[in-house]
Amino acid sequence: MVCRLVSKLALLTLSLLALCGFSSKAAANGRFPRAERLIEHRDDPNRLVLSATYGLLVTSDRGRNWYYICEKAFSMQDNYVGDPLFAWTADDTMLTGVQASLDLSHDQGCSWSMAFGGFAGQIATDYALGGKDGSVVVLLVSSLDDGGLTHRLSESTDNARTWHAIGDPLPVALAYTVDVDSNDATHIFATGVDDNNQGVFLVSTTHGSAWSSYSIPNTTADEPPYIALVNPNDANKIYLRTDAWPEIDGNQVGNDAFLYSSDGGKTWQEEFRVQGKLLGFALSPTDDTVLLGYGDPKREPFVVDPAVLGIYSSPTSSFQFAKIYDGSVTCLTWNATGLYACTSQVEQGYAMGFAASASAVAANGAAAFTPLLHMSDVKAPLGCCTGSTTLTCGALWPTSCAIFGTCPDAGVASVSAPACASDANGGSGAPEPSPDAGVASPDAPASADVASADAARPRAGSTACACRVSGAQDRGRLTPFAVYLLCLIRFRKDRRRVC
């Protein structure tokens, strides 16, 4: 009987993997399908992380050197193919949401462990940082209970080290995103659809112990609503985007909308919509301008109108959008340093650029951007200490390099993954970086662990080598129950597919 059950679960896993395709969601402030996410460290503009469908790219010298952290390292899954959702907490803990769990690193990306998750029938749907310093993490957890879905919140007040459940279950059939008032961690927001397949915006002013629900017009499970941003200076001003693929002339065509509420989510107005995917959103540091970035997520057979792709700008006082940049945009980040945009390597010749301001882009278009990332310049995997989970990326680099176009020999590359020297207690004993460390050598053997003294040096410009391994846990793959739950959450309201 046990063997028969295991076989059925294995078959279910394979079937649901084929059905679901695991297109997860990531966005500027929450998960969104196929979007990228560029994060600048709050204290150091030279430290950047780009999370995307292929993993994480990190730099500590503002793009002069980019290093790769593969999906297996931070997800601890053999076959993770999602879009990771990355953030730094107040104490520099690196967080990455990978749906099956929320994972963390305390040594700048070398060693990863599970902060929350790993339970059968449960996934980490979305998370948000709260508190003035970002030390509070609120996690949206979706569970399969008695054949139905339950969506609850868990909270950490110590940078994702410990967790406790908060509040009551969210009154929705499906939940998509969660966010927190920057000035009040008990003021929480979420989006989902109710039992009538109506998109709803949820608000709790009591730390999740009671919820108010407000309808979001023209949103359903076929056009789900995602929180783009809760204004950090005024939580009554809330920005949403949708994910729509209506059938037009026999094709599934991108048709995403931008919605706005000025009264804390009680009422909504659709302010903009074109036949593209709204993958980037940014609010100016002065709150007077909003930017929308429409891109092509390259999800065949889904299509977009290439003529509408680009960056649109509008004053926040009255939404009147004007196009200021032509071309696919898959992320936007706007802060006191300036404006970052993920672009098309094929179209623009670079994958991510930086401009001083939106007004500079409005005046000069693509010429306003300084390239910060060329995919072909991505170095080998991040150099880490012996025993770190990210060392697994060295063995994967001979095939991963093809993603970036860095393979020196027709799609095959070799790399020796270095390790940092460490003392007996696991403390960092790494010497100064060598000037040529971190460059993939075509003659070096593929290895996940190098013990030589020369190899025990951090990569030039690397943010790694803290050499304090955090006890990572390799889960290998999703459980059948987690696979089922992911599929059910994604397609529960979609009559064209069956989980």
C-alpha positions as CSV (number, residue, x, y, z in Angstrom):
1,M,0.0,0.0,0.0
2,V,2.8,2.4,0.9
3,C,4.7,1.6,-2.3
4,R,1.5,2.1,-4.3
5,L,1.0,5.5,-2.7
6,V,4.5,6.6,-3.3
7,S,4.2,5.6,-7.0
8,K,1.0,7.6,-7.3
9,L,2.6,10.6,-5.7
10,A,5.6,10.4,-8.0
11,L,3.3,10.2,-11.0
12,L,1.3,13.1,-9.7
13,T,4.5,15.1,-9.3
14,L,5.6,14.5,-12.9
15,S,2.1,15.2,-14.3
16,L,1.7,18.4,-12.4
17,L,5.2,19.6,-13.3
18,A,4.3,19.2,-16.9
19,L,0.9,21.0,-16.4
20,C,2.2,23.9,-14.3
21,G,5.4,24.8,-16.0
22,F,6.3,26.6,-12.8
23,S,6.2,30.1,-14.1
24,S,6.4,31.8,-10.8
25,K,5.9,35.5,-10.0
26,A,8.3,38.3,-9.1
27,A,7.9,42.0,-9.1
28,A,9.1,45.3,-7.9
29,N,7.2,44.9,-4.6
30,G,5.8,41.4,-4.9
31,R,5.7,38.5,-7.2
32,F,4.8,39.1,-10.8
33,P,5.1,36.7,-13.8
34,R,8.5,36.7,-15.5
35,A,9.6,40.1,-14.2
36,E,13.1,40.9,-13.1
37,R,14.1,42.7,-9.9
38,L,17.1,45.1,-9.5
39,I,18.0,45.9,-5.9
40,E,20.5,48.5,-4.8
41,H,21.8,48.2,-1.3
42,R,20.4,50.9,0.9
43,D,23.8,52.0,2.3
44,D,26.0,51.3,-0.7
45,P,25.0,52.1,-4.4
46,N,27.9,49.9,-5.6
47,R,26.3,46.8,-4.3
48,L,23.6,45.6,-6.7
49,V,21.6,42.3,-7.0
50,L,19.7,41.4,-10.1
51,S,17.2,38.5,-9.7
52,A,15.8,36.9,-12.8
53,T,14.7,33.6,-14.3
54,Y,18.2,32.3,-14.5
55,G,19.2,33.0,-10.9
56,L,21.0,35.9,-9.2
57,L,23.7,38.2,-10.4
58,V,25.7,40.2,-7.8
59,T,28.2,43.0,-8.0
60,S,30.0,45.1,-5.3
61,D,31.6,47.5,-7.7
62,R,28.6,48.9,-9.5
63,G,28.7,46.5,-12.5
64,R,32.4,46.4,-13.2
65,N,32.3,42.7,-12.1
66,W,29.2,40.6,-12.0
67,Y,29.1,37.1,-10.4
68,Y,26.6,34.4,-10.7
69,I,24.6,32.6,-8.0
70,C,22.8,29.6,-9.5
71,E,19.3,28.6,-8.8
72,K,20.3,25.4,-7.1
73,A,22.4,27.3,-4.6
74,F,19.8,29.6,-3.2
75,S,16.7,27.4,-3.8
76,M,18.3,24.2,-2.7
77,Q,16.2,22.4,-5.3
78,D,17.6,20.4,-8.2
79,N,15.0,21.6,-10.7
80,Y,14.0,25.1,-9.6
81,V,12.9,27.1,-12.6
82,G,11.0,30.0,-11.0
83,D,11.7,33.8,-10.6
84,P,13.3,34.4,-7.3
85,L,12.1,37.3,-5.2
86,F,15.2,39.0,-3.5
87,A,15.6,41.5,-0.7
88,W,18.1,42.7,1.9
89,T,16.8,42.9,5.5
90,A,18.0,45.5,8.0
91,D,21.0,43.4,9.1
92,D,22.2,42.6,5.5
93,T,20.5,39.2,5.5
94,M,19.9,38.2,1.9
95,L,16.3,36.8,1.4
96,T,15.1,34.9,-1.6
97,G,11.6,33.7,-2.0
98,V,11.5,30.5,-4.1
99,Q,7.8,29.5,-3.6
100,A,8.5,26.2,-1.8
101,S,10.3,28.3,0.9
102,L,11.8,31.5,1.9
103,D,15.6,31.1,2.0
104,L,18.4,33.3,3.5
105,S,22.1,33.9,3.5
106,H,24.1,35.6,6.2
107,D,27.4,35.5,4.3
108,Q,26.5,37.7,1.3
109,G,25.3,34.9,-0.9
110,C,27.7,32.0,-0.3
111,S,25.7,29.8,2.1
112,W,21.9,29.5,2.0
113,S,19.5,27.9,4.4
114,M,15.8,27.8,4.8
115,A,14.2,30.6,6.8
116,F,10.7,29.3,6.4
117,G,9.1,26.4,4.5
118,G,9.7,22.8,3.7
119,F,6.3,21.7,4.9
120,A,4.2,19.4,2.8
121,G,1.2,21.1,1.2
122,Q,2.5,24.6,1.9
123,I,4.2,27.3,-0.1
124,A,5.6,30.8,0.5
125,T,3.5,32.8,-1.9
126,D,4.9,36.3,-1.3
127,Y,6.7,38.4,1.3
128,A,7.2,42.0,2.2
129,L,9.6,44.0,4.5
130,G,8.1,46.1,7.2
131,G,9.3,48.4,10.0
132,K,11.4,51.5,9.6
133,D,14.6,49.6,9.2
134,G,13.3,46.6,7.2
135,S,13.8,44.1,10.1
136,V,10.2,42.9,10.0
137,V,9.3,40.3,7.4
138,V,5.7,39.5,6.7
139,L,5.2,36.2,4.7
140,L,2.1,35.1,2.9
141,V,1.7,31.4,3.3
142,S,-0.7,29.3,1.2
143,S,-1.6,25.8,2.6
144,L,-3.7,22.9,1.4
145,D,-6.1,22.1,4.3
146,D,-8.8,19.5,4.0
147,G,-8.8,19.7,0.3
148,G,-9.1,23.6,0.2
149,L,-6.7,26.5,0.2
150,T,-6.0,28.6,3.3
151,H,-3.9,31.7,3.1
152,R,-2.3,33.0,6.3
153,L,0.5,35.4,7.4
154,S,3.6,34.6,9.3
155,E,5.9,37.3,10.7
156,S,9.5,37.6,11.7
157,T,10.8,40.6,13.7
158,D,14.4,39.5,13.8
159,N,15.5,39.5,10.1
160,A,13.8,36.2,9.2
161,R,15.5,34.1,12.0
162,T,12.4,33.1,13.9
163,W,8.7,33.1,12.9
164,H,5.2,33.3,14.4
165,A,1.8,33.2,12.9
166,I,-0.2,36.4,13.0
167,G,-3.9,37.2,12.4
168,D,-6.7,35.4,10.8
169,P,-6.8,33.6,7.5
170,L,-7.2,35.9,4.5
171,P,-10.9,35.9,3.2
172,V,-9.9,34.9,-0.4
173,A,-10.0,31.8,-2.6
174,L,-6.6,32.7,-4.1
175,A,-3.9,35.1,-2.7
176,Y,-1.3,36.8,-4.8
177,T,0.7,39.5,-3.0
178,V,1.2,41.0,0.4
179,D,2.6,44.4,1.5
180,V,3.1,46.4,4.7
181,D,2.8,50.0,5.6
182,S,6.3,51.4,5.9
183,N,5.3,53.4,8.9
184,D,3.1,50.8,10.7
185,A,3.9,47.1,10.6
186,T,0.4,46.3,11.9
187,H,-1.1,47.9,8.7
188,I,-1.1,45.1,6.1
189,F,-2.4,44.8,2.6
190,A,-3.0,41.8,0.3
191,T,-4.5,41.0,-3.1
192,G,-6.4,37.9,-4.3
193,V,-9.7,36.7,-5.7
194,D,-12.7,35.7,-3.7
195,D,-15.1,32.7,-4.1
196,N,-17.0,34.6,-6.8
197,N,-13.8,35.0,-8.9
198,Q,-13.7,38.7,-8.2
199,G,-10.4,40.4,-7.7
200,V,-10.2,41.9,-4.2
201,F,-7.9,44.2,-2.1
202,L,-7.6,43.3,1.5
203,V,-6.7,45.7,4.3
204,S,-6.0,45.0,8.0
205,T,-5.2,47.7,10.5
206,T,-5.0,45.2,13.3
207,H,-2.0,43.1,12.4
208,G,-4.1,40.7,10.4
209,S,-6.6,39.9,13.1
210,A,-9.4,41.3,11.0
211,W,-9.7,42.1,7.2
212,S,-11.7,44.5,5.1
213,S,-12.2,43.5,1.5
214,Y,-12.8,45.8,-1.4
215,S,-13.5,44.8,-5.0
216,I,-11.0,45.7,-7.7
217,P,-12.8,46.3,-11.0
218,N,-12.0,44.2,-14.1
219,T,-9.8,41.7,-12.2
220,T,-10.3,38.0,-11.8
221,A,-8.2,34.9,-11.7
222,D,-7.7,35.4,-15.5
223,E,-6.5,38.9,-14.8
224,P,-5.1,38.8,-11.3
225,P,-4.2,41.9,-9.4
226,Y,-0.7,42.4,-7.9
227,I,0.5,45.1,-5.6
228,A,3.1,47.2,-7.4
229,L,3.7,49.6,-4.5
230,V,2.2,51.1,-1.3
231,N,3.4,54.6,-1.2
232,P,6.1,54.7,1.6
233,N,5.0,58.3,2.6
234,D,1.3,57.8,2.4
235,A,-0.3,54.4,2.7
236,N,-3.6,55.6,1.3
237,K,-1.9,55.8,-2.1
238,I,-1.7,52.3,-3.6
239,Y,-0.6,51.2,-7.0
240,L,-1.6,47.9,-8.7
241,R,-0.8,46.1,-11.9
242,T,-2.6,43.2,-13.5
243,D,-1.4,40.1,-15.4
244,A,-3.7,39.5,-18.4
245,W,-3.4,37.3,-21.5
246,P,-6.8,37.6,-23.3
247,E,-7.3,35.7,-26.5
248,I,-7.2,38.1,-29.5
249,D,-7.5,36.8,-33.1
250,G,-6.4,33.3,-31.9
251,N,-3.4,34.5,-29.9
252,Q,-2.8,35.0,-26.2
253,V,-1.9,38.7,-26.1
254,G,-0.4,40.6,-23.2
255,N,-2.9,43.3,-22.0
256,D,-1.7,44.5,-18.6
257,A,-3.3,47.5,-16.7
258,F,-2.2,49.9,-14.1
259,L,-4.7,50.8,-11.3
260,Y,-4.6,53.4,-8.6
261,S,-6.3,54.0,-5.3
262,S,-6.1,57.2,-3.3
263,D,-8.2,56.0,-0.4
264,G,-6.3,53.1,1.0
265,G,-7.8,50.5,-1.4
266,K,-11.5,51.2,-1.0
267,T,-12.0,52.4,-4.6
268,W,-9.9,51.9,-7.7
269,Q,-9.4,53.6,-11.1
270,E,-7.8,52.0,-14.1
271,E,-5.3,54.6,-15.3
272,F,-3.4,52.9,-18.2
273,R,-3.4,49.7,-20.3
274,V,-1.6,48.6,-23.5
275,Q,-1.0,45.2,-25.2
276,G,2.2,44.5,-23.4
277,K,3.4,43.1,-20.0
278,L,3.7,45.6,-17.2
279,L,6.9,44.2,-15.8
280,G,8.4,47.4,-14.3
281,F,7.0,50.0,-11.9
282,A,8.7,52.9,-10.2
283,L,7.8,55.9,-8.1
284,S,10.1,58.9,-8.0
285,P,11.8,59.6,-4.6
286,T,9.8,62.9,-4.5
287,D,6.5,61.1,-5.1
288,D,5.6,63.4,-8.1
289,T,6.2,61.0,-11.0
290,V,5.3,57.4,-11.7
291,L,6.9,55.2,-14.4
292,L,5.5,52.1,-16.0
293,G,7.8,49.6,-17.8
294,Y,6.2,47.4,-20.5
295,G,8.2,44.4,-21.8
296,D,8.2,41.1,-23.6
297,P,8.6,38.2,-21.2
298,K,9.3,35.8,-24.2
299,R,6.7,33.3,-23.2
300,E,5.8,31.6,-26.5
301,P,3.1,31.2,-27.8
302,F,2.1,34.3,-25.8
303,V,2.7,37.6,-27.7
304,V,2.8,41.3,-27.1
305,D,2.6,44.3,-29.4
306,P,6.2,45.4,-29.9
307,A,5.1,49.0,-30.7
308,V,3.9,49.6,-27.2
309,L,6.9,48.3,-25.3
310,G,8.9,50.9,-23.3
311,I,8.8,53.3,-20.4
312,Y,5.8,55.5,-19.8
313,S,5.9,58.5,-17.4
314,S,3.1,60.4,-15.7
315,P,2.8,63.0,-12.9
316,T,1.1,61.5,-9.9
317,S,-1.2,64.5,-9.5
318,S,-3.2,63.5,-12.6
319,F,-2.3,60.3,-14.5
320,Q,-1.5,61.3,-18.1
321,F,1.2,59.0,-19.5
322,A,3.7,59.8,-22.1
323,K,6.2,57.3,-23.6
324,I,9.8,58.3,-22.9
325,Y,11.7,55.2,-24.0
326,D,11.2,52.6,-26.7
327,G,12.0,48.9,-26.2
328,S,11.3,46.1,-23.9
329,V,11.7,46.9,-20.2
330,T,11.5,44.1,-17.6
331,C,12.4,45.9,-14.4
332,L,12.5,49.5,-13.0
333,T,14.1,50.8,-9.8
334,W,14.1,54.5,-9.0
335,N,15.8,55.8,-5.8
336,A,17.9,58.7,-4.7
337,T,20.8,57.4,-6.8
338,G,18.8,57.4,-10.0
339,L,16.9,55.2,-12.4
340,Y,17.7,51.6,-13.2
341,A,16.0,49.7,-16.1
342,C,16.3,46.1,-17.2
343,T,16.5,46.2,-21.0
344,S,16.9,43.9,-24.0
345,Q,20.4,42.7,-24.5
346,V,19.5,41.9,-28.1
347,E,17.9,45.3,-28.8
348,Q,20.0,47.7,-26.8
349,G,23.3,45.8,-26.5
350,Y,23.1,45.7,-22.7
351,A,20.8,44.0,-20.2
352,M,20.6,46.7,-17.5
353,G,21.3,50.4,-17.5
354,F,21.3,53.4,-15.3
355,A,20.1,57.0,-15.9
356,A,20.3,60.0,-13.7
357,S,16.6,60.7,-13.8
358,A,13.4,60.1,-15.7
359,S,13.7,63.6,-17.2
360,A,17.0,62.7,-18.7
361,V,15.4,59.7,-20.3
362,A,12.5,61.8,-21.5
363,A,15.0,64.2,-23.1
364,N,17.5,61.7,-24.6
365,G,15.7,58.3,-24.7
366,A,18.0,55.3,-24.7
367,A,21.1,57.5,-24.9
368,A,20.4,58.6,-21.3
369,F,21.3,55.1,-20.0
370,T,24.8,54.1,-19.0
371,P,25.1,50.3,-19.4
372,L,25.8,48.5,-16.1
373,L,25.4,44.9,-17.2
374,H,26.4,43.2,-20.4
375,M,25.4,39.5,-20.2
376,S,28.6,38.4,-21.9
377,D,30.6,40.1,-19.2
378,V,29.2,37.9,-16.3
379,K,32.1,36.3,-14.6
380,A,32.1,32.7,-13.3
381,P,30.1,31.8,-10.1
382,L,30.6,33.8,-6.9
383,G,33.7,32.7,-5.1
384,C,32.9,31.2,-1.7
385,C,34.2,29.3,1.3
386,T,34.7,25.5,1.3
387,G,31.4,23.9,2.2
388,S,29.3,26.8,1.0
389,T,26.2,25.9,-0.9
390,T,27.0,28.3,-3.8
391,L,30.1,26.2,-4.6
392,T,27.6,23.9,-6.4
393,C,27.4,26.6,-9.1
394,G,31.0,25.8,-10.2
395,A,30.0,22.4,-11.4
396,L,27.0,23.8,-13.2
397,W,28.9,26.7,-14.9
398,P,29.9,24.7,-18.0
399,T,26.2,24.8,-19.0
400,S,25.1,27.9,-17.2
401,C,27.6,30.0,-19.2
402,A,25.5,29.5,-22.3
403,I,22.8,31.7,-20.7
404,F,25.1,34.6,-20.6
405,G,27.1,34.0,-23.8
406,T,30.3,33.7,-21.9
407,C,31.3,30.1,-22.9
408,P,34.7,30.3,-24.5
409,D,34.3,27.2,-26.6
410,A,31.1,26.8,-28.4
411,G,28.8,26.6,-25.4
412,V,31.2,24.8,-23.0
413,A,33.1,26.5,-20.2
414,S,35.3,25.3,-17.4
415,V,35.7,27.0,-14.1
416,S,37.5,26.3,-10.9
417,A,35.3,27.5,-8.1
418,P,37.5,29.1,-5.4
419,A,37.1,28.9,-1.7
420,C,38.0,31.4,1.0
421,A,40.5,30.5,3.7
422,S,38.8,30.1,7.1
423,D,40.0,29.5,10.6
424,A,39.1,26.5,12.8
425,N,36.0,28.3,14.1
426,G,34.7,29.1,10.6
427,G,35.7,32.7,10.8
428,S,37.0,34.6,7.8
429,G,40.7,34.3,7.3
430,A,40.6,35.3,3.6
431,P,43.6,37.3,2.4
432,E,43.3,40.3,0.0
433,P,41.8,39.4,-3.3
434,S,44.2,38.6,-6.1
435,P,43.9,40.9,-9.1
436,D,42.9,38.2,-11.5
437,A,40.7,36.2,-9.2
438,G,37.2,35.3,-10.3
439,V,37.9,35.1,-14.0
440,A,36.8,31.8,-15.6
441,S,39.7,30.0,-17.1
442,P,39.2,27.9,-20.1
443,D,42.0,25.6,-19.0
444,A,40.8,25.2,-15.4
445,P,39.0,21.9,-14.5
446,A,35.4,22.0,-13.4
447,S,35.3,21.7,-9.6
448,A,33.0,22.4,-6.8
449,D,35.7,22.6,-4.1
450,V,39.3,23.9,-4.4
451,A,41.6,23.7,-1.4
452,S,44.8,25.2,-2.7
453,A,46.1,28.4,-1.1
454,D,45.8,30.3,-4.4
455,A,42.2,29.2,-4.8
456,A,41.4,30.2,-1.2
457,R,41.1,33.9,-2.2
458,P,37.9,35.8,-2.7
459,R,37.1,37.0,-6.2
460,A,38.1,40.6,-7.1
461,G,35.1,42.8,-6.4
462,S,33.2,39.9,-4.8
463,T,30.8,40.5,-2.0
464,A,31.3,37.0,-0.7
465,C,33.8,35.2,1.6
466,A,32.3,35.8,5.0
467,C,33.2,32.2,5.7
468,R,30.4,31.5,8.2
469,V,28.4,28.6,6.8
470,S,24.8,28.8,7.9
471,G,23.9,25.1,7.8
472,A,22.1,24.9,4.5
473,Q,19.6,22.2,3.9
474,D,19.4,20.5,0.5
475,R,15.8,19.6,-0.3
476,G,16.6,18.3,-3.7
477,R,13.1,18.8,-5.2
478,L,9.6,19.9,-4.4
479,T,7.3,17.4,-2.6
480,P,4.3,16.1,-4.6
481,F,2.0,18.1,-2.2
482,A,3.9,21.3,-2.9
483,V,3.7,20.7,-6.6
484,Y,0.0,20.1,-6.4
485,L,-0.5,23.3,-4.3
486,L,1.5,25.4,-6.7
487,C,-0.6,24.2,-9.6
488,L,-3.8,24.6,-7.7
489,I,-3.1,28.2,-6.7
490,R,-2.1,29.0,-10.3
491,F,-4.9,27.4,-12.2
492,R,-7.8,27.0,-9.8
493,K,-10.0,29.4,-11.6
494,D,-8.7,28.7,-15.1
495,R,-11.3,26.5,-16.8
496,R,-8.9,25.7,-19.7
497,R,-6.6,23.7,-17.5
498,V,-7.0,21.0,-15.0
499,C,-4.6,20.3,-12.1
